[in-house]
Amino acid sequence: MQNRSVMKRHAALVDQMAETLGIDLEELTMRGGLGIDEISDAVLSCTACSNPEACQSWLGEHKEGAEHTPDYCRNSEMFQRLRKAGTD
């Protein structure tokens, strides 16, 4: 099981990635387009990343926003689906 600080770090990375892509996780959850379990799964998937420092750096370089996640993002498919859902 992951320790609390690792989980918090990756939860923040998932949240920052969503914001960078223009995805409002809270709004999607309230509208029923995203379940709490899916967010939890995304955070767990993120904890399996071998290089979260690269993600943090990428996010720092894309403060103005981005169309896509970096290629190595373990949650790319989910983020693209949510991004599309947010524009429908």
Secondary structure, DSSP 8 states (H G I E B T S, - for coil): ---HHHHHHHHHHHHHHHHHTT--HHHHHHTTSS-HHHHHHHHHHHHT-S-HHHHHHHHHHTTT--SS--TT-TTHHHHHHHHHHHH-
